[in-house]
Amino acid sequence: MNIYVVKTGDSLWSIASKYGVDMNQITYGNQLKNPNILVIGQCLLIPEPLKEYIVQPGDTLYSISQKYQIDPNDLKAFNQLSDPSKLYVGQLIVMPSFIHKVRSGDTLYTISYNYKVPLQEILDVNSIANPSLIYPNEQIRIPNTKPVIEVNAYTTRTDSEGIAEVYGLGVYFTYLAPFTHSITKEGSISELKDEGLIKAAYEQDVDPLLVLTNYVDGEFNSDLVATILRNKNLQDTLLSSILKKMGEKGYKGLNIDFEYVYPEDRENYNTFLKRTVAALKPKGYSVSTALAPKIKGDQKGLLYEAHDYEAHGKIVDFVVLMTYEWGWAGGKPWAIAPINEVKKVLDYAVKVIPRKKIMMGTPLYGRDWKVPWVDGTFAKTLSPQAATDLASKYGVRIQYSDQYQSPFFTYWDETGQQHEVWFEDARSMLAKQKVLDDYGLRGMSYWVLGSAFPQNWMLQHSRYRLKK
């Protein structure tokens, strides 16, 4: 997958010509509302013609397989499609292999090196007995190898649109985490109308996780979680409630997101996790936690002190690091997940938590602040797609911070009020994926579904296979 940044004088036709692709491939893939209007600084994903194809109106998996001369069953398996009859326009289909036409001077060793594909895999796919014998113009099939990761996605929407989103995007998830079931002071858990989400998850071969929080009346309640963590009888009641709810609804695992826990409850929290694992693991459930983004073990602050990275890393199956919200709604304009800050958290985390237990938190949204920023004011949250539309509406150039690896722009609205917008695009997501690769982590965890961001799903699918 290629990434192109729109420059002065560009048109969709000139960009498509540059990469040798049909303009519709760019239009549908990036879900451009008006392909005749591009924004300077806008990021576009361009599929590689031999390797990737964007579904267009009227396409079927069979017609795509005929076009690329690949067995439709191989396409289904490689793209991890649960129902190949339900392709959607703009969906990326990745080929399990592609053709390389041998040039003078090529050897299988140089081909293997250039495509970063093991030589033996090329030999096996092409049934080549002698790797020294290849000839100019010979067509060699190159297997498309991709690393395997896990992906979690939180969702706060239980309505029909939220359910439809899971049906449309579930192919890109390992886990779905409906937010939230909250604890009560009696040791029970709140209700959540999540049946439709769970059904959609199962049909997309996604494991639903019950998210357990101390989130009540729009905020995380420190006193509420303290009540539970300091009383073993209430914990017994809570664990019984959790097991009952998970059994009734069909959840496959538990994700605990206790935030703003009092520092004096740090060991109580660790002990509760041990008890939870002891109760749930024998029944086949996974247990994971969400952790605040710390850069050192003794970091001060109510958000951080009770989150014991090392203990969680030993006790639970995996952790979600909430590596986002530097640019939070009530703070000054900033990138939501500046890459230099994310790396600081990971540098500490990998010292005390096994890398294959770490899910890197990744935002799917942006924010629009009024500037100059005034303390007590709040930014508007918006999707990456909406952010680009906003730049187009006001005719402003999208800029990119190399330090934070994030796009941003400023504009003046009709009242003369200045705004500053930070959001995500394919460049910023690629930067995060490269960090994931470099640190050798388990995978990514998205907060939160509900934002239009087609580039993210294309990019993820082009670079990874999912553990399902």
Secondary structure, DSSP 8 states (H G I E B T S, - for coil): -EEEE--TT--HHHHHHHHT--HHHHHHHHT-S-TT---TT-EEEE--TTTEEE--TT--HHHHHHHHT--HHHHHHHTT-S-TT---TT-EEE-SEEEEE--TT--HHHHHHHHT--HHHHHHHHT-S-TT---TT-EEEEE----EEEEEEEE---SHHHHHHHHHHGGG-SEEEES-EEB-TTS-B-----HHHHHHHHHTT-EEEEEEE-EETTEE-HHHHHHHHT-HHHHHHHHHHHHHHHHHHT--EEEEE--S--GGGHHHHHHHHHHHHHHHGGGT-EEEEEE---SSTT--STTTTT--HHHHHHHSSEEEE----SS-TTS-S--SS-HHHHHHHHHHHHHHS-GGGEEEEEE--EEEEEES--TT---EEE-HHHHHHHHHHTT---EEETTTTEEEEEEE-TTS-EEEEE---HHHHHHHHHHHHHHT-SEEEEE-S-S--HHHHHHHHHH-EE--
